Amino acid sequence: MLLVAATPKLHDTCANPQFLQWVKEFWDKERERNTKGVTTYRHAYDALKACPIAFQHPSELQKLKGFGPKICARLTDKLKAYCEENGLPMPHPSRKRGGRAAQTTAAMNPWFEEGADGEDGEAPRPAKKPRKTKPYVPTYRSGAYALVLALSLQDENDTVGLTKTALIDAAQPYCEASFTAPPDPTSYYTAWNSIKTLEGKELVYERGRPLKRYCLTDEGWEVAKRIRELALSKGDVVGAIGSYRRMEDVPLSQAPLASQAGPSRAPAVPKPRAPRQRAEQSPFVGDSEDDDEDQGENDGGSGSYGDNNMADVEPPQPQFAGSQFKNVVPDGGTANDDATPPHFTPIRLAPGSFTVEMILDTREVRAKTDRDYIQDELAKRGCQPTMRSLELGDVLWVARCNKPGWLSRMGSDGDEVVLDWIVERKRLDDLIGSIKDGRFHEQKFRLRRSGIKNVIYLVEEISMDPQHLQKYEESIKSAIAGIQVVNGYFLKRTQKIDESIRYLASMTKMLKKVYEGKPLHVIPTNVLTAKNYLPLINDLREKQPTIGHYISYPAFASLASKSDLMTLRDLYLKMLMCTRGVTGEKAIEIQKVWKTPRDFIKAFEQCTEPGEAGKKQREALVVNRLGHLVGRKKIVKGVSQKIAEVWGEIQGPSSE
């Protein structure tokens, strides 16, 4: 029997006073925290107090009601510490009793579990091998993961806890999802809902009224240790150390530097990987921030801007309106697309004389009632966007001169140069809507005419009504295939808006590495016209493939406006595509036969058969001429009839 000192009162009422005293301490602690374990510890206390048998080892207490492996393990730890402190030998667990001893014990103690030591006086049956329960570890960078990590930043003996607001601010850098906004407007759950899971597992308890505060239980601190191991296995050293910066078992060699972990966000330590191609050749960017930096020329030049002695002046943030640049670039003469490109001397921006900034369209919002969510989340990730109403695309990047006014004095406009990257963001429901009303083809057409080399379609596959989604499933697949195969654009799919924000932030950091270390060559605005821009940029890319040439933002906005860049052929193709069933490929084939709208209308006017015969002649006009084509270019009879309904009834101009 274990002889330990206890209070005289406990000696008189219990055969295991020291065990009872420790269980009472556990019970009081759970009552103070107001957790669900209060009932369990109360049952264990009552059962142990009523039991007349003295136990040598805490593992033997599992015969009593209320005692399980967790409580017995805590008592074993207490017993080991007690024996070491008092110089006593640690007792070993005795073998289970059977037969009449078990019946006598059960009869004397109503809290004794029936069947714990056998039935009808027989020796106990061999126990089934218990299934090993996997210790709970929250999913990496989930809501529960971030909450436990944030709470573990407090001292283990601190019982004050964190309020909801403080806990969200501390946990957000460690979580992929948002704690304040659902992943899409159709959902109501955020990462904060994980607090209920942690409370249900008795890993977190709340205290205080009316202002609730949250703390980790003892089991919660054990989970925090397992989270540390998970973070280290993922290579997230800052996350692993950050959660245990107050614990004594952290080696000093692993402590993060002050420059590596800020108070607002703890960036993940980059993992080494193999070098990849230049970013200009592939628009794919992962969520990691360790993209290889392309080294550019660092030499100066007489005609370049940028020196090391220039004062570090932060330029003002201009607020542009689309109509402001309407006439920056003239329409030009009647030169053909294959006209000789103009000769010019490019303006050279030296490395260090500019910074790469993101421009975000003001219409890119999460919801009508939450218009600042995207820009706020980007700012938390170290990427403060400039909000502006864009003529084309939803996100683009510019090189902003550090010295305002210098670019204008050198023959360009403004202080920003548009880089060769643009993003068109589409939620799945918005993609379906744009396909239905024709905006999808019109936007791709304008992106092609913009001259930007790297176009990215960012598609958010939010949850939708399955029946509605199934109705347009084939249209979506066709549109996505056309983006990649026909247009040659890069497609990035995300599951929610937070994933899109992480991708845009990573893109910004990658482009900063790529462009800020090499010079930029800017085309003077005075040599540009709406007619010669595309031939000029294509000629430069063909003759000088290793050197990028760019234009100012005002020139880009002027060229990208819907009216300034529209030629007669472009307008004609758009008119044809307004007819249901006429795609871009079909419209081009029609334009090859009938060069202008006037030629097309005259062709229908020449169908002079009277009555129903003339109607059938007009309906068969297009299919008789282009029905031999194959693939996406082929025009069937039904489409030909719809074209005749629109164009066959138009009266051409009368000749004088």
C-alpha positions in Angstrom: 0.0 0.0 0.0 1.2 3.5 -0.8 1.8 5.4 2.4 1.6 9.1 1.8 0.8 12.1 3.9 -2.6 13.7 3.6 -4.9 15.8 5.7 -6.3 14.0 8.8 -9.8 14.5 7.5 -9.1 12.6 4.3 -7.4 9.8 6.3 -10.5 9.2 8.3 -12.8 9.0 5.2 -10.9 7.5 2.3 -8.5 4.6 1.8 -6.6 6.6 -0.9 -6.2 10.0 0.6 -3.4 11.3 -1.6 -5.1 10.2 -4.8 -8.3 11.8 -3.6 -6.5 15.0 -2.8 -5.1 15.2 -6.4 -8.5 14.4 -8.0 -10.0 17.2 -5.9 -7.3 19.6 -7.3 -8.2 18.5 -10.8 -11.9 19.0 -10.1 -11.5 22.5 -8.6 -9.4 23.5 -11.7 -12.1 22.3 -14.1 -14.8 24.1 -12.0 -12.8 27.3 -12.2 -12.5 27.0 -16.0 -16.2 26.0 -16.3 -15.5 23.2 -18.7 -17.5 20.0 -19.5 -15.0 17.9 -17.6 -16.5 19.0 -14.2 -19.0 16.2 -14.2 -16.4 13.6 -15.0 -14.1 14.7 -12.2 -17.0 14.9 -9.8 -17.9 11.2 -10.5 -14.3 10.2 -10.1 -14.0 12.0 -6.8 -17.2 10.4 -5.4 -16.2 6.9 -6.5 -12.7 7.1 -5.1 -14.0 8.6 -1.8 -16.5 5.7 -1.3 -14.1 2.9 -2.2 -12.7 1.1 0.8 -9.8 -0.6 -1.1 -6.3 1.0 -1.1 -4.7 1.1 -4.5 -1.0 1.0 -5.2 -0.9 2.5 -8.7 -3.2 5.0 -10.4 -3.8 2.6 -13.3 -5.8 0.4 -10.9 -8.3 3.2 -10.5 -9.8 2.5 -13.9 -12.1 -0.1 -12.2 -14.0 2.8 -10.6 -16.6 4.9 -12.4 -15.3 8.2 -13.7 -11.7 7.1 -14.1 -10.3 6.7 -17.6 -6.9 6.6 -19.2 -6.6 10.4 -19.2 -7.2 10.9 -15.4 -5.1 7.9 -14.5 -2.2 9.3 -16.7 -2.4 12.6 -14.9 -2.4 10.9 -11.5 0.6 8.8 -12.6 2.5 12.0 -13.4 1.6 13.4 -10.1 2.7 10.2 -8.3 6.1 10.2 -10.1 6.8 13.8 -9.1 5.7 13.0 -5.5 8.0 10.0 -5.2 11.0 11.9 -6.7 10.4 14.8 -4.3 10.2 12.6 -1.2 12.7 10.0 -2.2 10.2 7.1 -2.4 10.2 4.2 -4.8 7.7 4.4 -7.6 5.1 1.6 -7.0 4.4 -0.8 -9.8 0.8 -1.6 -11.0 -0.5 -4.9 -9.4 -2.3 -7.7 -11.4 -6.1 -7.6 -11.6 -8.0 -9.4 -8.9 -10.7 -11.8 -9.8 -13.3 -14.1 -8.2 -14.8 -13.3 -4.9 -12.6 -10.3 -4.3 -14.2 -8.5 -7.2 -17.7 -9.4 -6.1 -17.0 -8.2 -2.5 -15.5 -4.9 -3.8 -18.5 -4.3 -6.1 -20.9 -5.0 -3.3 -19.2 -2.7 -0.9 -18.7 0.1 -3.3 -21.7 1.2 -5.5 -19.3 3.3 -7.6 -17.4 0.2 -8.7 -17.9 -0.6 -12.4 -19.7 -3.9 -13.0 -17.8 -6.4 -15.1 -14.4 -4.7 -14.5 -12.9 -7.8 -13.0 -15.1 -10.6 -14.5 -18.6 -12.0 -14.0 -20.1 -14.6 -11.7 -16.8 -15.0 -9.7 -14.9 -16.2 -12.8 -11.5 -14.9 -13.8 -11.7 -11.8 -16.0 -11.8 -12.4 -19.7 -8.8 -11.2 -21.6 -9.5 -7.6 -22.6 -9.8 -6.7 -26.3 -6.9 -5.0 -27.7 -7.8 -1.3 -27.5 -7.8 0.6 -30.8 -5.1 3.2 -30.8 -6.7 6.6 -31.0 -4.7 9.0 -33.1 -3.9 12.2 -31.1 -5.8 15.2 -32.4 -3.8 17.6 -34.5 -5.7 20.3 -36.4 -5.3 20.6 -40.1 -2.3 22.7 -41.1 -3.2 26.4 -41.4 -6.9 25.7 -40.6 -9.0 27.7 -38.3 -8.4 25.4 -35.3 -4.7 25.3 -36.1 -4.4 29.1 -36.0 -6.5 29.5 -32.9 -4.4 27.1 -30.9 -1.2 28.6 -32.2 -2.4 32.1 -31.3 -3.5 31.1 -27.7 -0.1 29.3 -27.2 1.6 32.7 -27.6 0.4 33.4 -24.0 2.2 32.3 -20.9 1.1 28.8 -19.9 0.3 29.9 -16.4 -1.6 33.0 -17.6 -5.3 32.6 -16.9 -6.4 36.1 -18.3 -6.8 34.9 -21.9 -7.5 36.7 -25.1 -10.7 38.4 -26.2 -12.3 37.4 -29.5 -10.9 40.5 -31.3 -7.4 40.0 -30.0 -7.5 36.3 -30.7 -8.6 36.8 -34.3 -5.8 39.4 -34.9 -3.2 37.0 -33.5 -4.5 33.9 -35.4 -5.2 35.3 -38.8 -1.5 35.2 -40.1 -1.5 31.4 -39.4 -4.7 30.6 -41.2 -5.5 30.4 -44.9 -9.2 31.3 -44.5 -10.6 34.5 -43.0 -11.9 34.8 -39.5 -14.3 37.6 -40.3 -15.7 36.9 -43.8 -17.1 33.7 -45.3 -15.2 32.2 -48.3 -18.1 33.3 -50.6 -21.3 35.2 -50.2 -23.4 32.0 -50.2 -21.7 30.7 -47.1 -22.1 31.8 -43.5 -19.2 30.0 -41.8 -15.8 31.5 -41.2 -12.7 30.2 -39.6 -13.9 31.4 -36.2 -16.4 28.6 -36.1 -13.5 26.3 -35.3 -13.6 27.7 -31.7 -16.7 25.5 -31.1 -14.7 22.4 -32.2 -11.9 23.3 -29.8 -14.4 23.9 -26.9 -16.1 20.6 -27.7 -12.8 18.8 -27.4 -12.0 20.6 -24.2 -8.9 22.2 -25.7 -10.1 25.7 -25.1 -12.2 27.2 -22.4 -13.9 30.6 -22.1 -14.2 32.8 -19.0 -15.6 36.2 -18.1 -18.9 37.9 -18.7 -19.9 39.9 -20.6 -16.5 40.1 -22.4 -15.5 36.5 -23.1 -11.8 35.6 -22.9 -10.3 32.3 -24.3 -7.5 30.2 -22.8 -6.0 26.8 -23.5 -6.7 23.8 -21.2 -3.9 21.4 -20.2 -5.0 19.2 -23.1 -4.9 22.3 -25.4 -1.2 22.8 -24.5 -0.5 19.2 -25.4 -2.1 19.8 -28.8 -0.1 23.0 -29.2 3.1 20.9 -28.8 1.9 18.6 -31.6 1.1 21.6 -33.7 4.7 22.7 -33.3 5.9 19.3 -34.6 3.5 19.6 -37.5 4.8 23.1 -38.3 8.4 21.9 -38.3 7.5 19.0 -40.6 6.0 21.5 -43.0 9.1 23.7 -42.9 7.2 26.5 -41.1 9.9 27.3 -38.6 8.5 30.7 -37.7 5.1 29.2 -37.0 6.6 26.4 -34.9 8.8 28.7 -32.9 6.3 31.5 -32.6 3.8 29.3 -30.8 6.4 28.4 -28.2 8.4 31.6 -27.8 7.5 31.6 -24.1 8.2 27.9 -23.4 11.5 26.6 -21.9 12.0 23.7 -24.3 12.7 25.9 -27.3 16.4 25.8 -28.3 17.8 29.3 -28.5 19.4 28.5 -31.9 15.9 28.2 -33.3 14.6 31.6 -32.1 13.4 33.8 -35.0 15.1 37.1 -35.8 13.2 40.3 -35.2 13.3 41.0 -38.9 11.8 37.7 -39.8 8.6 37.7 -37.7 6.7 41.0 -37.4 3.7 41.6 -35.1 1.2 41.5 -37.9 2.2 38.6 -40.0 4.7 35.8 -39.7 5.9 34.8 -43.2 6.8 31.2 -43.8 10.4 30.4 -44.2 11.0 29.7 -47.9 11.8 26.1 -48.8 14.6 25.4 -51.3 13.7 24.1 -54.7 15.1 23.7 -58.2 15.6 26.8 -60.4 12.9 27.4 -63.0 12.5 29.3 -66.2 12.2 33.0 -66.4 8.9 34.3 -65.2 8.1 35.9 -68.5 7.9 32.4 -70.1 5.3 31.0 -67.6 2.6 32.9 -65.8 2.3 30.3 -63.1 3.0 31.4 -59.6 2.7 29.3 -56.5 1.8 30.5 -53.0 5.4 30.3 -51.8 7.5 33.5 -51.9 10.8 32.0 -53.0 10.7 32.5 -56.7 14.1 32.9 -58.3 15.1 36.5 -58.9 16.0 37.3 -62.5 19.1 39.4 -62.7 19.0 42.4 -65.0 21.5 45.0 -66.1 22.6 47.3 -63.4 24.7 49.6 -65.6 23.7 53.2 -65.9 23.4 55.2 -69.1 23.3 58.8 -70.3 19.8 58.5 -71.4 18.5 56.5 -68.4 16.9 57.7 -65.2 18.0 56.6 -61.7 21.0 57.2 -59.5 22.0 56.2 -56.1 22.0 59.7 -54.7 18.4 60.5 -55.5 16.3 61.4 -52.5 13.8 58.7 -51.5 10.6 60.5 -52.1 7.4 58.6 -52.1 5.3 59.7 -55.1 1.7 60.7 -54.6 -1.1 58.2 -55.3 -2.9 59.5 -58.4 -6.6 58.9 -58.8 -7.2 58.4 -62.5 -10.5 58.5 -64.3 -10.9 56.6 -67.5 -12.2 59.6 -69.5 -9.1 61.6 -68.5 -6.9 59.6 -71.0 -9.4 59.3 -73.8 -7.4 61.4 -76.2 -3.8 60.7 -75.0 -3.1 58.4 -78.0 -4.6 59.6 -81.3 -6.4 57.3 -83.7 -3.8 57.7 -86.4 -4.2 57.7 -90.2 -5.5 55.1 -92.5 -2.4 53.1 -92.4 -2.8 49.3 -92.7 -1.8 46.9 -90.0 1.4 46.0 -91.9 2.6 49.6 -92.2 6.2 50.3 -91.4 6.6 50.8 -87.6 7.9 54.2 -86.5 11.5 54.7 -85.4 12.2 56.0 -81.9 14.6 56.0 -79.0 13.2 54.3 -75.9 13.2 55.9 -72.5 15.3 53.9 -70.1 14.4 53.4 -66.5 17.4 52.2 -64.5 17.1 49.6 -61.7 16.2 51.2 -58.4 14.5 54.2 -60.0 11.1 52.7 -59.8 9.0 50.3 -57.7 6.5 47.7 -58.9 3.0 48.3 -57.6 -0.4 46.5 -58.0 -3.4 48.3 -59.5 -6.7 46.9 -58.4 -10.0 47.8 -60.1 -12.4 49.5 -57.8 -15.2 47.2 -59.0 -13.4 44.2 -57.6 -15.3 43.6 -54.3 -16.2 40.6 -52.2 -19.8 41.8 -51.8 -21.8 45.0 -52.0 -21.7 45.3 -48.3 -18.0 44.4 -48.0 -16.2 46.5 -50.6 -12.8 46.8 -48.9 -12.2 43.2 -48.1 -9.9 42.4 -51.0 -7.6 45.4 -50.6 -7.5 45.0 -46.8 -6.5 41.4 -47.0 -3.8 42.2 -49.7 -2.5 44.9 -47.3 -2.2 42.4 -44.5 0.0 40.3 -46.8 2.3 43.2 -47.4 0.8 44.2 -50.8 -1.0 47.5 -50.6 -2.8 47.9 -53.9 -3.7 51.2 -55.6 -7.5 51.4 -56.3 -8.4 52.6 -59.7 -11.2 52.2 -62.3 -9.4 50.2 -64.9 -10.3 50.3 -68.6 -9.3 46.7 -69.1 -8.8 43.8 -66.7 -9.2 43.6 -63.0 -5.6 43.6 -61.8 -2.5 44.8 -63.4 1.0 45.9 -62.3 2.9 49.1 -63.0 6.4 50.4 -62.5 6.0 53.7 -60.6 8.9 56.2 -60.9 10.3 57.3 -57.6 10.8 60.8 -58.9 7.4 62.3 -60.0 7.4 64.1 -63.3 10.6 62.7 -64.7 8.8 60.3 -67.2 6.7 63.2 -68.6 9.8 65.3 -69.2 11.3 62.5 -71.2 8.4 62.2 -73.6 5.9 59.9 -72.0 2.9 60.6 -69.8 2.3 60.2 -66.1 4.6 58.4 -63.7 3.6 54.8 -64.2 4.6 52.2 -66.8 2.3 49.2 -67.4 4.1 45.9 -67.2 3.3 42.8 -69.3 1.0 41.2 -66.8 -2.8 41.5 -66.4 -5.4 39.4 -64.6 -9.1 39.0 -65.4 -10.8 37.7 -62.3 -14.0 35.7 -62.8 -16.2 34.1 -60.2 -18.0 31.0 -61.5 -21.4 32.6 -61.5 -19.9 35.7 -63.2 -18.3 33.5 -65.8 -21.6 32.0 -66.7 -23.3 35.4 -66.9 -20.5 36.8 -69.2 -20.9 33.7 -71.5 -24.6 34.2 -71.7 -24.6 38.0 -72.5 -21.5 37.9 -74.8 -19.1 39.8 -72.4 -16.8 36.8 -72.3 -15.9 37.0 -75.9 -15.7 40.8 -76.0 -13.3 40.8 -73.0 -11.0 38.2 -74.6 -11.1 40.3 -77.8 -10.0 43.5 -76.0 -7.3 41.6 -74.1 -5.9 40.4 -77.3 -5.8 43.9 -78.7 -4.2 45.3 -75.5 -0.8 44.0 -76.5 -0.1 42.7 -73.0 1.9 39.5 -73.3 0.9 37.6 -70.1 -2.8 37.4 -69.6 -4.1 35.4 -66.6 -7.7 34.3 -66.1 -8.4 33.8 -62.4 -11.5 31.7 -62.0 -13.0 31.2 -58.5 -14.9 28.0 -58.4 -17.4 29.0 -55.6 -20.2 26.7 -54.5 -23.3 27.0 -56.7 -26.7 25.3 -57.1 -25.8 21.9 -58.6 -28.8 22.0 -61.0 -27.9 25.5 -62.3 -24.2 24.5 -62.6 -25.1 21.3 -64.5 -27.1 23.4 -67.0 -24.1 25.4 -68.1 -21.4 22.8 -67.4 -20.6 22.2 -71.1 -20.4 26.0 -71.7 -18.0 26.4 -68.9 -15.7 23.6 -70.1 -15.8 25.0 -73.6 -14.9 28.5 -72.4 -12.1 27.3 -70.2 -10.6 25.2 -73.0 -10.9 28.1 -75.3 -9.0 30.4 -72.9 -6.0 28.0 -72.8 -6.0 26.4 -76.3 -7.4 29.1 -78.6 -6.3 32.3 -76.9 -3.2 30.9 -75.2 -3.9 32.6 -71.9 -2.9 31.1 -68.5 -5.8 29.8 -66.4 -5.5 29.8 -62.6 -8.3 28.1 -60.6 -9.0 28.9 -56.9 -11.7 27.6 -54.5 -12.4 30.8 -52.7 -11.6 34.5 -52.6 -8.9 34.1 -49.9 -6.9 31.7 -52.2 -7.2 34.3 -55.0 -5.8 37.0 -52.7 -2.9 34.8 -51.7 -2.2 34.2 -55.4 -2.2 37.9 -56.2 0.0 38.7 -53.3 2.5 36.1 -54.4 2.3 37.4 -58.0 3.2 40.9 -56.7 6.2 39.7 -54.8 7.4 37.7 -57.8 7.1 40.6 -60.2 9.0 42.8 -57.8 11.9 40.4 -57.9 11.7 40.1 -61.7 11.5 43.7 -62.7 13.0 45.9 -60.0 16.4 44.4 -60.7 16.6 45.3 -64.4 16.1 48.3 -66.6 12.8 49.1 -68.4 12.5 50.5 -71.9 9.5 52.8 -72.4 8.0 53.7 -75.7 7.4 57.5 -76.0 3.8 58.3 -76.2 4.2 60.7 -79.1 5.1 57.9 -81.5 2.0 55.8 -80.6 -1.4 55.7 -82.4 -4.3 53.4 -82.2 -3.4 52.0 -85.6 0.4 51.4 -85.2 0.5 50.2 -81.6 0.0 46.5 -82.2 2.3 46.3 -85.3 4.9 48.2 -83.4 4.9 46.1 -80.3 4.8 42.9 -82.3 7.8 44.1 -84.4 9.8 44.9 -81.3 9.2 41.5 -79.7 10.2 39.8 -82.9 13.4 41.8 -83.5 14.4 42.2 -79.8 12.9 39.2 -77.9 15.2 39.6 -74.9 14.2 43.2 -74.3 10.8 44.3 -73.1 9.2 47.5 -74.3 6.4 49.1 -72.3 4.1 52.1 -72.5 2.8 54.5 -69.8 -0.4 54.0 -68.0 -2.2 56.9 -69.6 -1.3 55.6 -73.1 -2.5 52.1 -72.1 -5.8 53.4 -70.7 -6.3 55.4 -73.9 -5.6 52.4 -76.2 -7.7 50.0 -74.0 -10.8 52.2 -74.1 -13.7 50.5 -75.9 -14.2 53.2 -78.5 -10.7 54.3 -79.3 -9.3 51.0 -80.4 -12.3 49.9 -82.5 -11.7 49.6 -86.3 -14.4 49.0 -88.9 -13.4 45.3 -89.1 -13.5 44.9 -85.3 -17.0 46.6 -85.1 -18.2 44.3 -88.0 -17.0 41.2 -86.2 -18.7 42.3 -83.0 -21.9 42.9 -84.8 -21.8 39.4 -86.3 -21.1 37.9 -82.9 -24.3 39.5 -81.5 -26.3 36.8 -83.4 -26.8 33.7 -81.2 -24.6 30.8 -82.4 -22.0 33.0 -84.2 -18.7 32.6 -82.5 -15.5 34.5 -83.2 -14.2 31.8 -85.6 -17.5 31.9 -87.6 -17.5 35.7 -87.7 -14.0 35.8 -89.1 -14.9 33.4 -91.9 -18.0 35.5 -92.7 -15.8 38.6 -92.8 -13.4 37.0 -95.2 -16.2 36.5 -97.8 -18.1 39.7 -97.2 -15.5 42.3 -96.3 -17.8 45.0 -94.9 -21.3 45.2 -93.4 -22.4 46.9 -96.7 -21.2 44.0 -98.8 -23.1 41.6 -96.5 -26.3 43.5 -96.7 -26.0 43.8 -100.5 -25.6 40.0 -100.8 -29.0 39.6 -99.1 -30.5 42.3 -101.3 -29.5 40.3 -104.4 -31.8 37.4 -103.2 -34.7 38.7 -105.4 -36.9 35.7 -105.5 -40.5 36.7 -104.5 -42.3 35.4 -101.4 -41.3 32.3 -99.6 -38.7 31.4 -102.2 -36.8 34.6 -101.5 -36.9 33.9 -97.8 -35.4 30.4 -98.2 -32.8 31.9 -100.5 -31.7 34.4 -97.9 -31.7 31.7 -95.2 -29.4 29.5 -97.3 -27.0 32.3 -98.3 -24.4 31.8 -95.6 -24.6 28.0 -95.3 -24.3 27.5 -99.1 -21.1 29.6 -99.1 -19.5 28.4 -95.8 -21.1 25.1 -95.1 -18.1 23.2 -96.3 -15.9 24.3 -93.4 -15.1 21.9 -90.6 -14.7 22.2 -86.9 -15.5 25.4 -85.0 -15.6 27.4 -88.2 -18.5 25.4 -89.8 -21.9 27.2 -90.1 -24.9 25.0 -90.0 -28.3 25.7 -91.4 -29.9 26.9 -88.1 -27.2 29.5 -87.6 -27.6 30.6 -91.2 -31.3 31.1 -90.7 -30.7 33.3 -87.6 -28.2 35.4 -89.5 -30.8 35.9 -92.3 -33.4 37.0 -89.8 -31.1 39.8 -88.6 -29.1 40.9 -91.7 -31.6 39.9 -94.4 -34.2 42.4 -93.2 -31.8 45.4 -93.2 -32.3 47.9 -96.0 -29.0 49.0 -97.5 -28.2 52.7 -98.4 -29.8 53.9 -101.6 -27.4 54.9 -104.3 -27.7 58.4 -105.7 
